């Protein structure tokens, strides 16, 4: 079998596995009464109260199993980081469910956990002979941050995981935005893998293959998850899923040395964070608001757009910027 055939096979297997386990995950979460607690001031979401949460397990399982079959240090670390953030998110979800409130871990507790995981992966990146401190830009430009790459990696993981978490506010919103992201990053990784094979660097090619499998497995898992998370959702990913998903988003870009592409392919994740930052700063300065509510998807809701329409807008924008991402990666 040709090597490249592994990629669609892993994707298909991930879709099938996620679709098969989803009903079981939903059943278990309902039995455990793992239900979503909705903010009281978001009136449009009152109907979501009681929807099962921690649905991130649906895409986490295939994204963990298949990359370890095609073993490589890149996939092993990517899976480990993803699971580390998943555990952090699980603790947050557990506290919310246990005490029936919207606040889980305290902000400082969550940040400490994120920093700890991010520093560990930052050291791996710095120590790796395939990455080191180097960042790639279009047209062959590079930047060597040396040991500063550790601080940079920490910043990227913390920013990305929280941005994905902020985007997870509507049925299918974070999921579809992530699908667009991983479609194009899977292509970027696939081409990078082929380039490494052509150059004769067998070990680097092996690492890129393992990372490509991680990306398509997460993509396939998201496809299966969205069958049950699309409007009206039967289950939500919870912080268990959103923090883990954010870690996956960051890992594939950092390990292929093109982290700046997160801001392009993940434009809607970035916009969620920007809208919150702008809202908070502007309110502190003027006691007025730029948006009716932040993150931005809530502003659109307040404007009267149905959440399915908002998800469509986010997905289309993400696909367009995904095309731009692929172009930039190949320049």
N, C-alpha and C positions, 0 to 999 in steps of 0.2 A: 504494500500500500504506500502511495506517495505521502510524504510528510505533511504536505499542506492539507490533505484530506482529514487529518486529525482535527483541524480547527472547526469545520462545520459539524463533525461528529460530536465533538464535546459540547458544542452549542445546542444541538438537537437533544442530546442526552440531558443537558441541564434544564431545558424547557420541559421535557417529559418528567424528570424527577420532581421539579418544583410543582408542576400541575398535580402530580400524584400525591405529594405530601401535604399540599395546601389544605385539603379538607380535614386531614388529621390534625394539622396545626390549629385550624379554626375550632375544631371540636375540643381539643385540649384546652385552648384558651377560654372557651366558653365554660368548660367544666371548672376551670380554676377561677372563673369570674374575673379574668384579666380584661377589664373593659376600659375604654377611653373615657377620661374625665375632660369635659369641655369647659373652656373659659366662659363664665357667665355673661360677659359683655359681647360675645360673638353670637348674636341672636340667630344668625343664619345657620349655625351649626348645632342648634339644640337637638335636632333629629339624630345627630351622630352620637350623642351621649349613649353609652352602653355598647357601642360597636367594639368588637374584640380588637385587642392591640397585640403588640409583640409579633406582628406578622413578618418582621424581618427574617425570622427563622426560615421562611419559605425560600428566600434567595440565598441566605447564608449557607445552607446545607450544601447545595450543588457547588457554590463558590468555594467551599472548603474541600469537598471530596475530590473533584476532578483535577484541580491544580496539583494536588499531592500525588495523583497518579502519574502525571507528567512532571516528575520532581525536578526542581531547580531551586537554588537559593533565592532567586527573585520571587518565585511563587510562594516558597515557604515563608519568607518574611512578609510578603503581601498578605497572605492568609493570617499569619500571626498578628499582624497589626490590625487587620480587620476584626479579628476575634477579640483582641484587646479592647478596641472601642465598642464592640458589641457587648462585652461584659460590663463596661462602664454604663452603656445605655440601658442594659438590663437592670442594673442596680437602680438607675433613675426611674425606670418604668415600675419596678417592684415597689418602690416607696410610694409612688403615685397611687398604685392599685391598693396597696396595703392600708393606706390612710385616706383613700378616696379624695385625693386633692390633685390639683394641677401642678404643684411644685414637688419635684422629686429631690434629687441631690441639691445641696446648696451650691450656688455658683462657684464658690472657691473650691469646693470638693471636686466638682466636675473639671475645673481648670487644672487642678493638681493632677488628676488622672490623665487628662489629655497631654499635659506637659511631660509626665513621666514616660508615657508610651512614645511620644514624639521624639524625645531626647534619645531613647534607645534606638529607634529606627534611623535617626539622624547620624548616630555613630556608625551604624551599619553602612549607610550611604557613603560616609567619609572614608571608611576603611575598605570599601569595595574597589577593586582595581578596575572595574567596569564603569564606575560612576565617579568616585572621588569627590572633588569640589567643583567639577565642571558642569556648566549649564550650556545647552545648545540653543542658538537662535537661528532664524532664517538666514539664507545666503551664506551659511558656513561660519557665522560669527559665534564666538564662544566667550564665556566668562568663567574664570577659575576663582571660586570663593575660598579655596583651601579649607581651613578648619571652620570658616564662617558658614560653610554649607550646613553644619549642624544646626545653627541658629535659624538659618533660612528654612530648613526642613521643618523645624518645630513650628515656625510661623505659618507655613503652608498647611500643615496638618490641622492645626488649631483653627485657622481661618476657614479651611474647606469643610471640615466636619461640622462646624457651627453653621456655615452657610447652607449646607444640605439640610441640616436640622430645621432651620428657619423656613426653608422651602416646603417642608413636609406639612402643609396646612390644609390641603384640599385632597379629595379623592383622586389618586393617580398623579398628582402634580409632581412630587419629587421623583416618583417612579418613571414617568414618561420623560422628564427632563434628563434623568440618568440614562435611560435607554438611548436617547440621541447621543449623549456623551460617549457611551461605551461602544456604540456602533462605529463611530469615527476613530476612537482610540484603539479599538481592536484592529482596524485597518492600518493605522499608523504602526502599531506593534508588529503586525504581520509583515508589512513592507520592511521594517527595520530588521526583522528576523531573516528575511530573504537577503537583504543587503549583507548581513553578517555571514551568511552561508557563502555568498558569492566571494566575499573578501577572504574566506578561508579561516575565519576565527570561529572554530567549532564550539569552544566553551561559551563564548558570548552568545552564539546562535542558540545554544541549549538554554541559556538563561532567558533569552527573549522569547523562545518557544514556550517556556513555562509561564512567563508573564502574559503572553497572548492567550494561553489556555485559561489563566485566571480571569482575564478580561471577558472572554466570550462565555465563560461559565457564569460569571456574575450577570452578564447581559441576558443569557438564557434564563437564569433564575428570576430576573426581573420580569421577563415575558410571562412566566408562569404566575408570578405574584400579581401582576396587573390584571389577570383574568378575574381575580377576586377582590382587587383593590380599586378597579374602575368604578365610576359612579353608577349606582350607589354602592359604596364599599361594604364588603362583608367583614373585612379586617383591615387594620392599619399597621404600618411597619413599626410604629413606636420609636422611641429613642434607641432601642435595641437595633433597629434597622437603619435609622437615619444616620447615626454616628458611624456605624460600620460601613454604610454605603459611602459616606464622606471620606472615610479612610481609603476605600477602594479607589475612589475618584482621584485622590491625591497620589496614591502609590503608583498607579500606572504611568502617570505623568513624570513623577520624580525619578522612577527607576529607568525611564527611557531618556532622562536628562533634559526634558522639555517641560518643566513645571509652569512656565509662563502660558502654555497653551490651556491650562485650567481656566484662565480668565476668558478665553475665547470659546472653547467648547462648553464650558460650564457657565456661560454668560448669565443664565437665569438664576443660578445659585449665587453668583456674585451680586446680581442686582437685588436679590432678597436682602443680603447684608447691607448693601449701600443704602437701600431705602430705609432700613431700620436706623442706621447711623445718622443719616440726614434728618430723619424725623426727630430723633432724640436731641441732636445738637441744635437744630433749629428751634425746637420747643424750649430748650434751656435758655437760648439767647433772646427769643421773642415772645415766648408763651403762646405761640401759634403753631399750627401744624401745616406741613407741606402736603401730606397725604391724609385722607380721611381716616385711614388706619394703616399701620405697617405690621408685617412686611407688605410689599406692593400688591400681592394677590388679594389681600383683604381690602385694599383700596378699591380694586376692580369690583370686588363683591359689593362693596358699599355703593358703587356707581350703578349697580343693578345687573352686572353680567353674571350669568349662571356659571357655576364652577366648571362645568364641562367645557364651556366656551373658553374660560380662562386657561384650562389645561391644554386645550387645542392651541391657543396662542403661544403658550410657553413652549410647547413641543415644536411648533413650526419655527419659531425663532431659534430654538436650540438646534434644529436640523440645518438651518441656513448657516449659523455660526459654526456648526460642525463641518460643513463643506469648506468654510474658510480655514478652519483648523487643519484639515487634511492638506490643503494647499500650502499653508505656512510650514507644515512639518516636512513637506517634500521639496521646499525651495532650497 
